[in-house]
Amino acid sequence: MLYTSKLKANLFAILFFSLLTSCSRLDKVVTIEDAAPDKHIDVSNIPNAKPKVEPKSRYGNPESYVVFGKRYYVKDSSKGYVETGIASWYGTKFHGRRTSSGETYDMYAMTAAHKTLPLPTYVEVKNLNNGRSIIVKVNDRGPFHENRIIDLSYTAAIKLDIVKKGTGLVKVRAINPKNKQDDLVRDQVKETIKTNTNFYIQVGTFSELRNAKMMRQKLSSFGSNLVKISDVVISGETLYRVLIGPFTDSNVSDEIVSKLSSFDIFEYRIVIK
């Protein structure tokens, strides 16, 4: 019995690793270029993903997994998940390949990849630069880039108007398919013009101002005009956030993020002030 249990566990691990390594995210560092398809597609005819109650992917939800030496912990639930950050997209290079959930990646479908949300999860993604909103089904793992929170299918990225630039500042919100208020009244892409949204890299939050000042001093090589302290009151308590920015270009913020580990900073988040 013990031998059988170990054998099943090993087979499960092998199968999950196979699914994970076959998904589009893991070879995004390979030199083969990703691209948009040659043909033009009319995305106005492609509806948002329709949230529905589905069982969790059998092989896409391990407790944790390691990619490029970093361990990621999969969330038990998507309840209450809201995050602001930078979205990217993927296209022809991965079209037709298997995702981490076992589904086939279709760049014309309304799907996405996320590092830690349960598979599947339905999310609303809003482009904070132009106000456009879409709904996608998260069925893959990634993006394994330091400064990205979600990878959108090609079609989803077109709807948000981030294909040309390659990235976009977004707000991602998990949807509860059982909640009728979340049952997409948002079937149409909305657009509200809102340009030049600035964002910051938050590298620390402190209850004491002196500690925030020490962090700011530690990062002084970035420039005193770039590293700031911002206070915020939460539940009656004043907290001091150390922010780097503002930025409008994800490539510039990528350069900063790539240097944070040299300051022993491994956790950060993108915020809008």
C-alpha positions as CSV (number, residue, x, y, z in Angstrom):
1,M,0.0,0.0,0.0
2,L,2.8,2.4,0.9
3,Y,4.6,1.6,-2.3
4,T,1.5,2.2,-4.3
5,S,0.9,5.6,-2.7
6,K,4.5,6.6,-3.4
7,L,4.2,5.5,-7.0
8,K,1.0,7.5,-7.4
9,A,2.6,10.6,-5.9
10,N,5.6,10.2,-8.2
11,L,3.4,9.8,-11.2
12,F,1.4,12.9,-10.2
13,A,4.6,14.9,-9.8
14,I,5.9,13.8,-13.2
15,L,2.6,14.6,-14.9
16,F,2.4,18.0,-13.3
17,F,5.9,18.8,-14.3
18,S,5.2,17.7,-17.8
19,L,2.1,20.0,-17.9
20,L,4.0,22.9,-16.4
21,T,7.1,22.6,-18.6
22,S,4.9,22.3,-21.7
23,C,3.0,25.5,-21.0
24,S,3.8,28.7,-22.8
25,R,5.2,30.5,-19.8
26,L,8.3,28.5,-19.1
27,D,10.1,29.1,-22.4
28,K,9.4,32.7,-22.6
29,V,13.1,33.3,-22.2
30,V,13.9,31.2,-25.3
31,T,15.2,33.3,-28.1
32,I,12.5,32.3,-30.5
33,E,10.3,35.4,-30.9
34,D,6.7,35.5,-30.0
35,A,4.4,37.4,-32.4
36,A,1.0,38.4,-33.5
37,P,-0.8,36.4,-36.2
38,D,-0.5,37.6,-39.8
39,K,-4.2,37.8,-40.3
40,H,-6.4,40.6,-39.0
41,I,-9.1,39.6,-36.6
42,D,-12.2,41.5,-35.6
43,V,-12.2,41.3,-31.8
44,S,-15.5,43.1,-31.6
45,N,-17.1,39.7,-32.6
46,I,-15.3,37.9,-29.7
47,P,-17.2,38.1,-26.4
48,N,-15.7,38.1,-23.0
49,A,-15.2,34.8,-21.2
50,K,-18.4,33.8,-19.4
51,P,-17.8,33.0,-15.8
52,K,-19.1,29.7,-14.6
53,V,-18.6,27.3,-11.7
54,E,-15.9,24.8,-12.7
55,P,-13.9,22.2,-10.7
56,K,-10.3,23.0,-10.1
57,S,-7.8,21.7,-12.6
58,R,-6.5,18.3,-11.4
59,Y,-2.9,19.0,-12.3
60,G,-2.8,22.8,-12.5
61,N,-3.1,23.5,-8.7
62,P,-0.1,22.0,-6.8
63,E,0.5,23.5,-3.3
64,S,3.6,25.1,-4.8
65,Y,6.0,24.8,-7.7
66,V,9.4,26.1,-8.7
67,V,10.3,28.0,-11.9
68,F,13.8,29.3,-12.6
69,G,14.8,28.8,-8.9
70,K,11.8,30.7,-7.5
71,R,9.0,29.0,-5.6
72,Y,5.4,30.1,-6.2
73,Y,2.6,29.2,-3.8
74,V,-0.8,28.6,-5.4
75,K,-3.7,30.3,-3.6
76,D,-6.4,28.1,-2.1
77,S,-9.1,30.5,-3.3
78,S,-9.4,33.6,-5.6
79,K,-11.8,35.2,-3.2
80,G,-11.1,38.9,-2.6
81,Y,-8.2,38.9,-5.1
82,V,-7.5,42.4,-6.5
83,E,-4.1,43.5,-7.7
84,T,-2.7,46.4,-9.7
85,G,0.3,45.8,-11.9
86,I,1.6,45.3,-15.4
87,A,0.1,42.9,-18.0
88,S,1.8,41.4,-21.0
89,W,0.5,39.1,-23.7
90,Y,1.5,36.0,-25.7
91,G,0.7,34.8,-29.2
92,T,1.8,32.6,-32.1
93,K,4.8,31.1,-30.4
94,F,2.5,29.2,-28.0
95,H,-0.7,28.9,-30.0
96,G,-1.9,25.2,-29.9
97,R,0.4,24.2,-27.0
98,R,-0.8,22.8,-23.8
99,T,-1.3,25.1,-20.8
100,S,-0.7,24.3,-17.1
101,S,-4.3,23.4,-16.6
102,G,-4.2,20.8,-19.5
103,E,-6.2,22.9,-21.9
104,T,-4.8,24.0,-25.2
105,Y,-3.7,27.6,-25.6
106,D,-5.8,29.4,-28.1
107,M,-4.6,33.0,-28.8
108,Y,-8.0,33.8,-30.2
109,A,-9.8,32.9,-26.9
110,M,-10.3,35.1,-23.9
111,T,-7.8,33.5,-21.6
112,A,-4.8,34.4,-19.4
113,A,-1.9,33.1,-17.3
114,H,-1.3,33.9,-13.7
115,K,1.4,32.6,-11.3
116,T,-0.7,31.9,-8.2
117,L,-4.5,32.1,-8.8
118,P,-6.3,28.7,-8.7
119,L,-6.9,27.2,-12.2
120,P,-9.4,28.1,-13.5
121,T,-10.3,31.5,-12.2
122,Y,-12.3,34.2,-14.0
123,V,-11.0,37.7,-13.7
124,E,-11.9,41.2,-14.8
125,V,-8.9,43.0,-16.3
126,K,-9.1,46.8,-16.6
127,N,-6.5,48.9,-18.6
128,L,-5.9,51.9,-16.3
129,N,-4.6,54.0,-19.1
130,N,-7.8,53.9,-21.2
131,G,-10.5,52.5,-19.0
132,R,-11.2,49.4,-21.2
133,S,-12.3,46.3,-19.3
134,I,-12.4,42.6,-20.3
135,I,-13.2,39.3,-18.7
136,V,-10.8,36.3,-19.2
137,K,-10.4,32.8,-17.9
138,V,-7.1,32.1,-16.2
139,N,-6.1,28.6,-17.3
140,D,-2.3,28.8,-17.4
141,R,0.7,29.6,-15.2
142,G,2.9,32.7,-15.7
143,P,4.2,35.2,-16.7
144,F,7.5,34.4,-15.1
145,H,8.9,37.9,-15.5
146,E,9.8,39.9,-12.5
147,N,7.5,42.8,-13.2
148,R,4.3,41.3,-14.6
149,I,1.2,40.1,-12.9
150,I,-0.8,38.6,-15.8
151,D,-0.2,37.3,-19.3
152,L,-3.1,37.9,-21.7
153,S,-4.1,36.0,-24.8
154,Y,-3.5,37.9,-28.0
155,T,-7.2,38.6,-28.5
156,A,-7.6,39.8,-24.9
157,A,-4.6,42.1,-25.3
158,I,-6.1,43.6,-28.5
159,K,-9.3,44.3,-26.6
160,L,-7.3,46.2,-24.0
161,D,-5.2,47.9,-26.6
162,I,-1.8,46.8,-25.2
163,V,-0.5,44.7,-28.2
164,K,1.4,47.5,-29.9
165,K,3.2,48.6,-26.7
166,G,3.5,45.1,-25.4
167,T,2.5,45.8,-21.9
168,G,-0.1,47.8,-20.0
169,L,-0.9,49.0,-16.5
170,V,-4.0,47.1,-15.3
171,K,-6.2,46.3,-12.3
172,V,-7.1,42.6,-12.0
173,R,-10.1,41.5,-10.0
174,A,-11.2,37.9,-9.4
175,I,-14.9,37.2,-10.2
176,N,-17.1,34.9,-8.2
177,P,-19.3,33.0,-10.7
178,K,-21.9,32.4,-8.0
179,N,-22.4,36.1,-7.4
180,K,-25.0,37.4,-9.8
181,Q,-23.6,40.9,-9.5
182,D,-20.5,39.5,-11.1
183,D,-22.4,37.7,-13.7
184,L,-21.2,39.8,-16.5
185,V,-23.2,42.7,-17.2
186,R,-19.9,43.7,-18.6
187,D,-20.3,41.8,-21.8
188,Q,-19.2,44.7,-23.8
189,V,-15.8,46.4,-23.7
190,K,-16.1,49.8,-22.1
191,E,-13.8,52.6,-22.8
192,T,-13.4,55.8,-20.8
193,I,-10.5,58.0,-21.8
194,K,-7.9,58.3,-19.0
195,T,-4.4,58.7,-20.2
196,N,-0.9,59.1,-18.6
197,T,-1.6,57.0,-15.5
198,N,1.5,57.1,-13.3
199,F,2.5,54.1,-11.2
200,Y,5.0,53.5,-8.4
201,I,7.0,50.5,-7.1
202,Q,6.2,50.1,-3.4
203,V,9.2,48.4,-1.7
204,G,8.2,48.7,1.9
205,T,5.6,49.8,4.4
206,F,6.6,50.8,8.0
207,S,4.8,51.9,11.1
208,E,7.7,54.1,12.1
209,L,8.9,57.0,9.9
210,R,12.6,56.5,10.9
211,N,12.5,53.0,9.3
212,A,11.0,54.3,6.1
213,K,13.8,57.0,6.0
214,M,16.4,54.2,6.5
215,M,14.9,52.4,3.5
216,R,14.9,55.5,1.4
217,Q,18.5,56.2,2.3
218,K,19.4,52.6,1.4
219,L,18.0,53.2,-2.1
220,S,19.5,56.7,-2.5
221,S,21.6,55.5,-5.5
222,F,18.4,55.5,-7.5
223,G,18.2,59.3,-7.0
224,S,16.5,61.3,-4.2
225,N,13.9,62.5,-6.7
226,L,12.8,59.0,-7.5
227,V,12.6,57.4,-4.0
228,K,9.8,58.9,-1.9
229,I,8.0,58.3,1.4
230,S,4.2,58.5,1.3
231,D,2.0,58.2,4.5
232,V,-1.3,56.5,4.5
233,V,-3.9,56.0,7.3
234,I,-5.3,52.5,7.6
235,S,-7.7,51.6,10.4
236,G,-6.6,54.7,12.2
237,E,-2.9,53.9,12.0
238,T,-0.5,56.0,10.0
239,L,1.8,53.9,7.9
240,Y,4.8,55.1,5.8
241,R,5.2,53.6,2.3
242,V,8.5,53.8,0.5
243,L,7.8,54.3,-3.2
244,I,10.0,54.4,-6.3
245,G,8.7,56.4,-9.2
246,P,6.5,57.7,-10.7
247,F,6.7,55.7,-14.0
248,T,4.6,55.6,-17.1
249,D,6.9,53.1,-19.0
250,S,7.1,49.5,-17.8
251,N,10.5,49.1,-19.4
252,V,11.9,51.8,-17.1
253,S,10.3,50.2,-14.0
254,D,11.7,46.8,-15.2
255,E,15.2,48.2,-14.9
256,I,14.6,49.3,-11.3
257,V,12.9,46.0,-10.4
258,S,15.9,44.0,-11.8
259,K,18.2,45.8,-9.3
260,L,16.1,45.4,-6.2
261,S,17.6,42.1,-5.2
262,S,21.0,43.7,-4.9
263,F,19.5,45.7,-2.0
264,D,18.0,42.5,-0.5
265,I,14.5,43.5,-1.6
266,F,12.6,40.5,-3.0
267,E,9.0,41.6,-2.4
268,Y,7.4,44.7,-4.0
269,R,4.1,45.7,-5.6
270,I,2.9,48.2,-8.2
271,V,0.7,50.9,-6.8
272,I,-1.1,54.0,-8.1
273,K,-0.9,57.0,-5.8
